[in-house]
Every structure is written in structure tokens, then in C-alpha cells.
Amino acid sequence: MSVFTRLVEELGRLLEPVLAESATAAAIVLFTVLVRLALHPLNRAAFRGATPMAGLLPVLLQLPVFFLMYRAFSSSGELLDHRLFAAPLGARWSDALGAGGFLGAQGLVFLGLFAAIAAVAAWSAVRGRRAAAEAPVPVPVAAANVSAEQQAALRKLGGVLPLLSFGTLITAAVVPLAAGLYLVTTTAWSVAERAWLQHRKRSSL
């Protein structure tokens, strides 16, 4: 965990002349982007259906990163002194509510984070429903004498599944602010990356 802490601190120092006390928060976002860039080849392979494990590996590899982020801002350490505007990076939403209420200085930072996560989740849901509506019924399903009503139900299920991304809001409300920044960044990257890969696939047809 010390290597992770040192890396975030160094990135924060590089950004400090421009972003002042919010430099460490920006370093977390930058660190997340670097992780997702490193995982992009695996995600691209998963999108193309190269191997079954290709889709699972990026998720598994992100779990240790999230765990390190959570631990670094949950226990005592140098990073706990850093802030995003008025809110400490180690604070949770319950701490913000206790420090000034729903619309207090810290509460507003969390509301901004929740709004960003909700916007990304809504974008993901809209794209997911559109893709589910446009996708043809898979050949094995069509060949199994599935009724039109059942096919419509499968399409509806495909449209509902993206709504699960709103569950990130619940997670962000109970983890430290730093972990919430990681969540919103990695979720936004996932949606944008999939949109880009789908665009490239359509362009190549």
C-alpha cells in the first residue's frame, strides 16, 4: 500500500501548482485513468469476444486497486489530510452530513459526486436500452421456439440491466470520498470506452 500512497502523493505534487489543495483528488482521477489505459487491451479483447476470461480479467484486476484506495483513505495516514474543495478525501457522506448538513460545504461536494455518478449511470442506461432494442435475437434463442412475448421480455431485461449501474450511488455514499472519485472515474471510462468500441465496430462494417 505504501507504493500506491507514494504514487498518488507524487502525482499530487506535480498537480499542486495548478490545483492547490485539490491536487491529490485530481491525482486519484489521473491514477484511475492510467489503470484503465493499462487495462484497455483486455477490454478491447473482451468486446471482440476473444476469450471468455478477457471480460472477467479487467474487473478482477480493478478490485485490488479499489481495495487499496479504500484502505489508504480509511486508516490513519498522510493522505487523509488532503481535500477536494471543502471535503476531506477520507470523509464519508455521513461525516459530511454531520459537519454541515445536506447543503453544507462538505455536503455539496458529495452532492456533486452523486450527480456525476447519476449522469454516468443514466448515460449507460440509455445506451444499454438502445442497444438492447436494436440487437437481433441470438440464433440459439430464435431456434429454441421462443415466443414473441418471451423475445420481447429478453430485450426488456437487456434494457433493465444497465440500471444496475445506479447501484454505484449507494457504494459512493458509504465509502470515503477518494474511493467515490475512483468509482465515478472508472465508471465513466467504462461507458465511454464501450461507446467508442461500438462506434469503431459500426464504422468497420
C-alpha positions in Angstrom: 0.0 0.0 0.0 3.0 2.3 0.5 3.8 2.2 -3.2 0.3 3.2 -4.1 0.4 6.0 -1.5 3.7 7.2 -2.8 2.5 7.2 -6.4 -0.6 9.3 -5.5 1.4 11.7 -3.5 3.9 12.2 -6.3 1.1 12.8 -8.8 -0.4 15.2 -6.4 2.8 17.2 -6.1 3.0 17.5 -9.8 -0.5 18.9 -10.0 -0.3 21.1 -6.9 0.9 24.3 -8.6 -2.3 24.3 -10.7 -4.9 22.7 -8.4 -3.7 23.6 -4.9 -5.4 21.6 -2.2 -7.4 19.6 -4.7 -4.3 18.2 -6.3 -4.5 14.8 -4.6 -8.1 14.4 -5.7 -7.0 15.1 -9.3 -4.1 12.6 -8.8 -6.7 9.9 -7.9 -8.6 10.6 -11.1 -5.3 10.6 -13.1 -4.2 7.3 -11.4 -7.6 5.7 -12.3 -7.2 6.8 -15.9 -3.7 5.3 -16.0 -5.1 2.0 -14.6 -7.9 1.9 -17.2 -5.5 2.7 -20.0 -3.4 -0.3 -18.9 -6.5 -2.5 -19.0 -7.8 -1.2 -22.3 -6.2 -4.1 -24.4 -8.1 -6.6 -22.2 -11.4 -4.7 -22.5 -10.9 -4.5 -26.3 -10.3 -8.2 -26.5 -13.4 -8.8 -24.3 -15.5 -6.6 -26.6 -14.4 -8.7 -29.6 -15.2 -11.9 -27.8 -11.6 -13.1 -28.0 -11.7 -15.3 -24.8 -14.2 -15.8 -22.0 -11.6 -14.7 -19.4 -10.9 -11.4 -21.3 -14.2 -10.0 -20.0 -13.6 -11.1 -16.4 -9.9 -10.1 -16.0 -10.4 -6.3 -16.2 -13.0 -6.5 -13.4 -10.8 -8.7 -11.2 -7.7 -6.5 -11.7 -9.6 -3.4 -10.6 -10.7 -4.9 -7.3 -7.2 -4.7 -5.7 -6.9 -1.0 -6.9 -10.3 -0.2 -5.3 -9.3 -2.0 -2.1 -6.0 -0.1 -1.9 -7.9 3.2 -2.4 -10.4 2.3 0.3 -7.7 1.3 2.8 -5.5 4.3 2.1 -8.3 6.7 2.9 -9.9 4.7 5.7 -6.9 4.4 8.1 -4.5 7.0 9.5 -2.0 8.3 7.0 -0.7 11.3 5.2 -3.3 11.2 2.5 -6.2 11.8 5.0 -5.1 15.5 5.3 -5.9 16.2 1.6 -9.2 17.5 0.4 -11.4 18.0 -2.6 -12.6 21.6 -2.1 -14.1 21.6 1.4 -14.4 17.8 1.9 -11.5 15.6 3.2 -10.7 12.7 0.9 -11.1 10.3 3.8 -14.6 11.6 4.7 -17.8 9.7 4.1 -21.2 11.2 3.3 -22.3 10.6 6.9 -19.4 12.7 8.0 -20.3 15.5 5.6 -23.9 15.5 6.9 -22.6 15.7 10.5 -20.3 18.6 9.6 -22.8 20.9 8.0 -25.8 19.1 6.8 -27.1 18.2 3.4 -26.2 21.6 1.8 -23.1 22.3 3.9 -19.7 22.9 2.3 -18.8 19.2 2.5 -22.3 18.0 1.7 -22.2 20.0 -1.6 -19.0 18.2 -2.6 -20.7 14.8 -2.1 -23.8 16.0 -4.0 -21.6 17.0 -6.9 -20.1 13.5 -6.8 -23.5 11.8 -6.7 -24.7 14.0 -9.6 -21.7 12.9 -11.7 -22.3 9.2 -10.9 -26.0 9.6 -11.7 -25.3 11.2 -15.0 -22.9 8.5 -16.0 -25.4 5.8 -14.9 -28.1 7.5 -16.9 -25.9 7.6 -20.0 -25.1 3.9 -19.5 -28.8 3.0 -19.1 -29.9 5.0 -22.2 -27.1 3.4 -24.3 -27.9 -0.1 -22.9 -31.6 0.2 -23.7 -30.9 1.4 -27.2 -28.5 -1.4 -27.8 -31.0 -4.0 -26.4 -33.8 -2.6 -28.6 -31.6 -2.7 -31.8 -29.9 -6.1 -31.1 -31.2 -9.1 -33.0 -32.3 -12.2 -31.1 -29.4 -14.6 -30.9 -29.7 -17.6 -33.2 -29.7 -20.2 -30.3 -32.7 -18.3 -28.8 -34.5 -17.9 -32.0 -34.0 -21.6 -32.8 -35.5 -22.7 -29.5 -39.1 -22.0 -30.4 -39.1 -18.9 -28.1 -42.4 -17.0 -28.4 -42.5 -13.3 -29.5 -43.5 -12.4 -25.9 -40.5 -14.2 -24.5 -38.2 -12.5 -27.0 -39.7 -9.1 -26.0 -39.1 -10.0 -22.3 -35.4 -10.8 -23.1 -35.0 -7.4 -24.8 -36.6 -5.7 -21.8 -34.2 -7.5 -19.5 -31.3 -6.3 -21.5 -32.6 -2.7 -21.1 -33.1 -3.0 -17.4 -29.6 -4.5 -16.6 -27.8 -1.2 -17.3 -29.9 0.4 -14.5 -27.8 -1.6 -12.1 -25.1 1.0 -12.6 -27.1 3.3 -10.3 -26.0 1.0 -7.5 -22.7 2.8 -7.6 -24.5 5.7 -5.9 -25.1 3.5 -2.9 -21.5 2.4 -2.8 -20.2 6.0 -3.1 -22.4 7.1 -0.2 -20.7 4.7 2.2 -17.1 4.7 1.1 -14.5 7.5 1.6 -14.7 10.4 -0.9 -11.4 9.2 -2.5 -13.0 5.8 -3.3 -16.0 7.6 -4.7 -13.8 9.6 -7.1 -12.3 6.3 -8.2 -15.8 4.9 -8.8 -17.1 7.8 -10.9 -13.9 7.9 -13.0 -13.7 4.2 -13.7 -17.5 4.0 -14.4 -17.3 7.0 -16.8 -14.3 5.4 -18.5 -16.2 2.1 -18.9 -19.2 3.7 -20.6 -17.1 5.9 -22.8 -14.8 3.1 -23.8 -17.7 0.8 -24.7 -19.3 3.6 -26.8 -16.1 4.2 -28.6 -15.6 0.4 -29.3 -19.2 0.1 -30.6 -18.6 3.2 -32.8 -15.5 1.6 -34.3 -17.3 -1.7 -34.9 -20.1 0.0 -36.7 -17.6 2.1 -38.8 -15.8 -1.1 -39.9 -18.9 -2.8 -41.1 
